[in-house]
C-alpha cells in the first residue's frame, strides 16, 4: 500500500470512529442503573431494556414513526418517478426553472419549513396528526428522492426504448417493460433513503404531529426533562429495528433483482 493510500485509510478510520462513538455512548448509557451518566458504571444491568420492552408507549411510538416513514417512502417514490423523468430525461420549456424550483425545499432549514407547515395547516383548519407530518416530511424528502432517481435516469439506455417502440410497444408497455426495470435500483435506494430520513426526523415532526408523538420527539423530551436509563435503551432498540428493516429491504432487493434477471433470460 502506498503512503498516500495508507494515510487516507487512517483518516477514513478516524472519521468512522468519531461517527460511531456517539452510538457506543448511547449503548453504554442504557446499561446503567442511575439517572446521571457516569462511566465506568458501578452496576451494569439490562433492566432498562426490560422496562422499555414492557412499556406499551414504546410500541406506540415505534408504530407512529413507522406509519409516517412508510407513507413518506411510498409517496416519495410515486412522485419521484415522473419527477425524475421530467428532471433528467425530457427537454421541455421551463425545465431549468423546474430543476431549480425542485431543490428549494432542501435548502430550507427544517425548523423553518416545519414552522411554515404548522402555520399553513393551522390557517387552513387541518388537525395536526401523524398525517400532517407525512405531508411535511414529503415536502422535504421528495426532492431528495427525485434527485436520487434522476441519477439512475441519466444512465438509461434509450436504444432499448426505441427498440421497444419499433416492435410496436405502446408508451405504457415500454415504461413497465423497459424503463421501470432500469430505474428500479434508484427507486429502491430512494425509498430506503426516504424511510430512514423520515424515521429519524425531529424538527419537522415536532411542529406537525400534534397529538401524536414520534420516537425522536419522545427521546428528545425525555432527554431534556426526565432522563432515565430506559430512554437510551429505547433508542438502542430503535437502532436495532432500523438495522433489521434495512437487512430485510436489502434481501427483498436481491430477490426482486433475481426475478427480473430470470425474466430477461426467458424473454
N, C-alpha and C positions, 0 to 999 in steps of 0.2 A: 504493500500500500504506500502510495506517495505521501510526502509530508503534508501537502495541502489537503489531500483526502482525509488523512488522519486528523487534522485539525477540524475539518468540517464534521467528521464523525463525533469528535469530542464535544464540539459546540452543540450539535444536534442532541447528544445525550444530556447535556446540561439543561437545554431548553425543555426536554421531555421530563426530566426530574423536577424542574420548577413547576411544570404544569400539573404533575401528579401529586406533589407534596400536599396541596390542599385536600385532595381526596383522602390521602392517608391520614391527615389530621382529623377529618370527619369520622373515619373508621375508629381511630383511637379514642375520640371523644365519646363514641357510642358504647364503649366498653367500660365506662366508669360508672361509679355509683354516687357521684357528687354533682351538685348543681354548677360548680365552678370548675372549669377545665384547668387541670394541672397535671404535669407529666414528670416522672412516671406515676401511674396510679397506685394508690395504696391498696386498692382492691380492684381486681379485674372481674367483670361479671357480664353475663349476657342477659341479665334481667331487663334492660331497656328494650331488647328485641322481643321478649315475651310480652311486655306491656304494649309495644307497638302493634304486634300481631293480634293482641286481644282487644285493641281499641277499634270499635266499629267506625269511628271517624276516619281512621286510616284508609279504609276501603272506599268510603265516600269521596275522600279527597282524590284518591287514585282514579276512581271512576269518572269524576268530573273532569280531571285533566285528560283522561283517556278519551272521553267523548269529544272534547274540544279538539284534541290533536288529530283524531281520526277524521273528523269532519273537515278540518282545515286541510289535511293532506288530500282528501278526495276533491274538495273544491279547487284547490291549487292546481291539481293535475288536469282537471276538466277545463279550467280556464287557460292553463299553460299550453295546451295542445294547439288551439287556434292562435293564441297569442304568440307562441314561438314561431309558428309558420309565418305569421304576419311580420314578425320581428326580423327573421333571418332568411326567409325563403323568397317571398314575393316582393317585387318592386312596384310600389303604388304611390300615388300622390299623398303626401302627408306622412310618409313612412319615417322620415328623420324626426319629425315632431313627435310621432308616436314612440319612437325609441327613447327619446329624451324624457317624455312625459311618463313613460313606464317606470323609469328609475327614480322618480321623485320621492315616493314613499320610503325608499331605502335610506335616503339621506336625512330624513326627518328623525330627530331624537324620539325614541319610543315613548318617553313620558309625555312629550308634546303631542304626539299622534294619539296616545290614549286619552289625554285630556280633551283633544278636539273631538274624538269619538264620543266621549261622555257628554259633552255639551250638545253635540248634534243629536244624538239619540234621545237625550232627555227633552230637548226642544221639540222633537217630533212625537213625543209621547210614548216612546218604546220603553218597556220594562227592562231593566238591566238584569240579565241572567247569563248562563253559560252560552246561550245562543248569540247574544250580543258580543260576547268575547270571540266567538267563531268569526263573526263578521270583521271585527277589528284586527284579529290575527291575520285573516286572509288579506286585508288591505296591505299589510306589511310583507307578508310571506309570498303572495302570488308573484310579485315582480322577481323575487329571488329564484323561485322555481322556474319561471319563464326564461330567465337567463340561463339556468342550468340546462333546460331542454333545448334552448336555442343553440347551445354549443354542439349538441347532437345533431340538430337540424342542419347546421353548416356543413356537416360531413356526409349528408345524404348523397346517394348515387342517383342522380337524375336519369341516367341511362336506363335504370330498371323501371322507373315510372313510365318513361317514353316507350319502352318495350311493351309494358302492360297496355298502354293506350293503343299501340299498333296492333295488339292482339284482340282489341275490341272491348277491353275492360272499361267500365264507367269510372268517373272520378271517385265515387264512393267505394267501389270494389278495389280500385288502385290504392286508396288510402288504407283500407283494412288489410289488404293482402301484401302490399309492398311498403308503403310509408310507415305504417304503425309499427310493424316488427323492427324497423330500423331505428326508430326513436324510442322504442321500449326501454332500453337501458337508461336513457336520460330521464324518462318518466319515472322509472323505479327509483333512481337516485334522487330526483326532485321530490318524490313523495316521502321518501325516508327523511330527507333533509327538512321538509315541511313539518313532519311529525315531531322530530326532535326539537326544532325551533319553537313550536307551539307548546310542546310538553314542558319545556323549561322556562317559558316566558313569564316574567314577573311584571314589568312595567305596564304592558297593555292589559293584562288580566286584572291588575289592581284597580284600574279605572272602570272596567266594563263588565265584570262578572256579577256585580250587585250582590244579591243574597247568596249566590253560590260562591264557593271558595275552592280555588285550585290548590294543588300541593305546594307550589312555590310561594303563594300568598301565605299559607298556613305556616310554612317553615320560617318565613321572614318575620311574621308577627310573633311567633313563639321564641325565636332567637332574640328578638328585641325586648320582649316584655316578660316572658315566663319560661326561661330556658330550663330544660331538664335533659338528662342523657337520652330519653326516649326520642327527642327531636332529631339528633343526628342519626339515631337508629332508623327512624322513618326515612331520612334522606338516603341512607345506605340501601335500604330495601327498594327505594325508588330507582337508584342507580342499577341495582341488580335486575329490576324489572325492565329497564331500558336496554340492558345488555341482552337479556333473553329475547326481547322483541326484535332487536337488530339481528340476532342469530337466526331467529325464525324467518325474518324477512329475507336474509341472505339465502337461507335454504330454499325458500319459495322462489327466489330469482333463479337459482340453479335449476330447479325443476322446470320452471317455465321456459328457460333458455334451452333446456334439453328437449322439451316438447316441440319448440319452434324449429330446432335443428333437424329433428326427425321428420317434421312436416315438410321442410325444404327438401330433404333427401327423397321423400316419397314423391314429391312433385317433379 
